[in-house]
Amino acid sequence: MRLRISHVTSYTYEEPVPYGLQQLRLRPKSRPNQTVLDWKIEIEGGKLEVGYEDEHANNVDLISFHRGETDLTVRCSGEVEVTDAHGIIGPHQGFVPLWLFQRQTTLTQVGPEMQKLVDALPKADQGLPQLHALMNHVLDSIPYSTDQTATDLSAEMVIYAGQGVCQDHTHVFLAAARALGYPARYVSGYLMMEGQTEQNASHAWAEAHVQGIGWVGFDVSNAISPDDRYVRVATGLDYGGAAPVQGLHFGQGREQMQVALQVQQ
Amino acid sequence: MVDKKPTFDEMNRADGSPRDTYARYSQWLENQDTARLNAKSAEAEALFRLTGITFNVYGMEEADERLIPFDLVPRIISANEWRTLAKGIEQRVRALNAFLYDIYHNQEIIRAGRLPAEMIANNEAFLPQMIGVAPPGNVYTHIVGTDLVRTGPDEFFVLEDNARTPSGVSYMLENRETMLHMFPELFSQIKVQPVSQYPRALRRSLRACAPPACTGMPTVAVLTPGIHNSAYYEHAFLADQMDAELVEGHDLRVVDGRVAMRTTNGYEPIDVLYRRVDDDFLDPLNFNPDSMLGVPGIMDIYRAGGITIANAPGTGISDDKAIYSYMPDIVEFYTGEKALLKNVPTWRCSEPEALKYVLDNLPELVVKEVHGSGGYGMLVGPAASKKEIEDFRAKLIAKPAGYIAQPTLALSTVPILTEAGLAPRHVDLRPYVLVSPDGIDITPGGLTRVALNEGSLIVNSSQGGGTKDTWVLEE
């Protein structure tokens, strides 16, 4: 499937920003089953400083604000051809050792709530059956809801809240999968939702590593493995490592963010 | 002391006659008037106060800054002894850099089964952000301070590798300067290899590690956490001696794809940053977001080839004392040779049998925290009270993997000048090693630290140690 994506993030600041930086992970890469035909990032109110590949082979762009700016816009657009591989990414590649993906992070720490959730997991064979069972179990326990507005909730807090969005589902799945012994990672990317062009946010899902198969994707919020409507952009141990934007700026004023995202065929 | 072996005194034989290395110095010393020497000792202290060389002792509230006592009896090493030591240090430092490169790339040493993966997985200093990063020239440890101790005529052991941020080199330089000033006649009678070239060698070595983005003569700067840091004096001193800028995090920002410092001519890019700020505080955008000492985005610029950070982030994994216990294997794995310098035999308390041995023999052993440094949080069994030993036993049982243990070594002694005359005190040695693609440069000698209390084995300046000038004799 050929997907056309337009992703515009605009920031407005109450006070001029004397100095600020943003680290962007917004540049998808070509890989088996995903061909980036065209992609560009345009910046208004700032400029590109450097680009490099991080330890997860994500494309990273560091941008700076123009001095004294009150508006910054990051405009990504392009076309990506995706084929359906039933969520299978394949063998692990690169220098990052698999054990690193079993690390608990602040957002994926295992606490008593997580232990209860893992203990209540229906019996299933190791590997794909168990991970699919986990995906369904997480969604059953934590229905999708955008009522909860707090971001950066840890997996433990999400289970306690009892509802969440894709980022929350992914963190719970990662923490549980790691507790069960699977290396697991966070994926940020795009999903074309059926019957709608405008999407309200970029998407997130999980990948777990299964012996003999390699990395396999699990989109908890939609209870499926990613197909040809999914574009992978960045991976990391949790949201923090794969986030589309990590920013830091000086100045007192408040920041307001607006996102306009279109994914279409 | 619980050691069966008599302590090796570097100056005098058991019969009281001076060893060959010290023969000429002892002769000179015999002709000195004690009153004059004591006066010189006071003069030395006044000189140090004048230069402002001080050291902040953590855990001492009454004194923010303290002078490290200087003893004017030099520690002397023969040219021959030094050659052997230097060869061993060079081998070890080469292996360290190869090891760090490997850990942040293919991890062959783990695949080969020579180092358990947990040693890295549980290592707090391991930085995932360094995976796949190749620093210019593959140099990770631009500056190393290998701590050595001596137990006999030909017996040296490495105590610690200090590949992260070894401090103290300003003392090495000031000690020599002071000795030259006070006893010029001594240096015309005895030929001692110089150390004063160190700042120039440091600058040359750092410049040789310039990043790909550098065009022309590399600009070097020293990054300090600021005046409240215990080693601020040294940061300022080294910057001054290298003719480099001394900067703090807030002086730097990202400009045109480089890290640049504010100057009177606007922002100028830095090619090589000798940073004395710990990894965690280096970059609030990539590491600890609360850090006020660092430079946001410096890791991004580093990874894109826009700056060299010395020492490289993530080198601290090799300072871990559990990793230390694998150093003989590490040296062999990367150099194909047996390690020339010995390791102190080390019990890893994470291993149940080792733990049992350690718990059974606590009064005889030195126990150290795996991640500790500076002599804090360690137990010196023979010097500890019963209560201290029992308190430590509880800590060990609670978290065995956090500790290693070593036999109490009979550290060599060198006399110091006391009011009652010369008296032997235990010493160690920290030579300073510079690494660049051009080679490994070791300043002859280094910093001799001396435990000023009779019988004490703790030489750390933070624990009341002093220093001596260290002489390596010319051939």
Interface residues (C-beta under 8 A of the other chain):
Chain A: Y19 L21 Q23 E49 V50 G51 Y52 E53 D54 E55 V60 L62 S64 G94 F95 V96 P97 W99 L100 R103 L237 Q246 L248
Chain B: Y104 H105 N106 Q107 I110 A117 I120 A121 P128 Q129 M130 I131 G132 V133 R253 V254 D256 G257 P284 L285 N286 P289 P296 G297 D300 I301 R303 A304 G305 G306
